[in-house]
Amino acid sequence: MADFYQTDEVQLVLFEGFFADGEKDQSRTLDIYDALPKFSLSWAREGGESSLREFNNVRIQDKLIKVSVSAAILSSGSQPGSKDTQTKKPKTVFPGVREELVERALRKMAVQRQIDARLEADEANGKMIPITFTLSQLRKELTAAGHEFKIRELREALDVLGRASLTVEGIVDDEINGLAHPILLISYKRCRGDTTGDYSY
């Protein structure tokens, strides 16, 4: 179990380029990712009739790309083994300001090493940075930045980030290249009835 919490020296080396000025050979992938229109700025975030928003001819540096954001389909919230077996209408929600604040808080916590974060190679997706945190840690970070959220709201924000899909398409040498993935890939475990977020990972 101790190995799980050990931090590799190379855990966040891919972030070093974002703090260096004028380094031509450094990647700026996060700069590009941050510029993509992923989050809805309006409070009207529920999907209604449409569960897809498309932004064509988005200019990133000297390229024009198309960005599509699929709304998250949220479940009813009933737990496995629940006696409530009635069919419920799911809610579709686009990621918005709350989800952007959560994503940025997690990134800050990882870079400042407030939470466990390490660099891993993944055969399917290349390099990944898994992070481990509790909802109470996330809530504390957001509160310190002046953003108050209930544990229930943070759970929903993470559900939206994990279920909303981002598709980016561009043209390279007369070929259309695309990539589709959730905004964040999330796995979780929590103690039933945890209202403090201390036991929700």
N, C-alpha and C positions, 0 to 999 in steps of 0.2 A: 504493500500500500504506500510505503514511503516514496517509491519511484514515481508514483502518480503525481505527487506534489513537488518533485524535484524540478528545478527550472534549468533548462539548458542554457548555456552561454549564448547560443545563437537564437534564442527564442524569438526575439523581435528585431533581428538585424535588418529585415526588409523595410523597417520603418526609418532606418538611419538616413536614407536618401531624402526624406521629407523635411529633414532639419538642416541639410547641407545646401548652401547657396552656390549656384553656378556650376554644379557638377554635371557635365553633359552626359556621362555614362550612367547616371542614376535614373531609376525608373520613377515615373510620376503617376503610377497606376491609380493611387487613391485620389489624386487631383482630378483625374478623368472621371472616376467613379462618383466623386462628390458632385461633379457638375451635371450628372444625369438627373432628369426630372423624375425622381422616384416618389416624392412625398406630395400629398395634396395640401395646399396652403389654405383651402377653405374649410369651414367647419362642416360642410355638407359632404360627408365622407362615405355615407352608405351608398352601395352600388345601385339600388333601385332597379331600373330596367337594364342598365348596362353594367357589366362587371369587367370591362376592359377600357383602358384609356390609352390612346396612341398619340405620340408626339413625333411628327415626321420632320425631316430636315433640321434636326438639332445640330448646331455647329459646335464641335469639340476640336479645338485647335484649328487645323485646316481641313477637317473631315466633316461631312454631313452624314448623320446617322439617324436611324429610326429607333425610338424607345417605346416599348409597350409595357404597361403595368396592369397586371390582372389583380383584381380585388381578392382579398382573403375571404374564404368561406369559413365562418366560425360556427362551431358546433353548439349544441344546446347547453353544454356544460354539465350534463348528467355524467356521473362517474360509472366506471365498470361495476357491474353487480347491483346497480340502482334498480329499485322497484318501478321507477318511472320509465315505462317503455313506450309512451305515446310518441307518435311521430311529430316532430317540431319543425317549423320552417327555419332553415339556417339564415344567418345574417351575413351579408356581404359588405365588407368594409375595406376601403382603400387606406393604405398607410398615409398618415398625416403628421402634423406637428408633434404629437405625443411620441409617435414611433421614431421620428427623426431625433428627438431629444434622448430617447432610450438608446438608439444606436450610437450616438455620439458619446453618451456617458459610458457605455461599455468600452468603446474604443479608448477613451481617456483612461479609464481604470486599467486597461490592459497595458497601454504604453507606460503609464506611471507605476506599473507592477503592483497595483493595489490588490489584484486578483491573479490567480494562477493562469498563465498564458504561455504557450510554447509553440514552436514551429514544427510542423509535421509534414512529411511527404505523403501525398495521397495519390494512388495510381490513377484514379478516375479524374480527379480535379486539380492535380499538381500540388502546390504548397498550400497548406491551410494553417490557420492559427486557432486551435481550440482554446476556449476560455472557460473557466469554471467560476461561478459566482452564485450567491444567494440573492433572493429578491430583496431581502433587507439591506444587503450591501448596495444594490442598485438604487433602492429608495433613498438611502442615506446620501449617496453621491448626487442624486437629482435634487434632494432637499437642500444640500449645501450650495447648489447652483441656483436656488430660488424656485424650484419646480416641485410642487407638492402633488404626489400621486398616492392613491390607496393601493394596497397590495393587489386587490382585484383588478385595478386598472393596469397595473404593470403586467400581470398575467395576460390580460387581453392584448396589450401592446406587443408582447413577445409572440403571442399567437398570430397576430397580424403580420409581424415581420417574418415569421416562419412559413406562413401560408400564402402570402402575396408573392406573385411571381414577376420577375423582371426579365424582359427580353430586349436585347440590343442587337441591331443589325446594321451592317455597313458594307460598302463596296470596296473590295481590294482586287486590283488587276481584273476588273470586269466580272468578278465573282461576288455574290452576296454571301457574306459570312455572318453567322449569328450565334448567340449564346443565350440560353434561358436557364434561370435558376431562381430559387427563393432569395429574398433580400438577405436573410440570415438562415443558416441551417441550424435548427434548434432541436436538442433532445433535453428531456427534463425528468426529474423525479421530485416528489414532495410527499411529506407526511400528510395523511388525510386530516382535514380540519385545521391545517396550519394557517393562522390568520396574521401572524407576525412576519412571515417571510423568512424566518431564521432557518426553517427546515424545508425550504423550497429551492432546489438547485437547478 
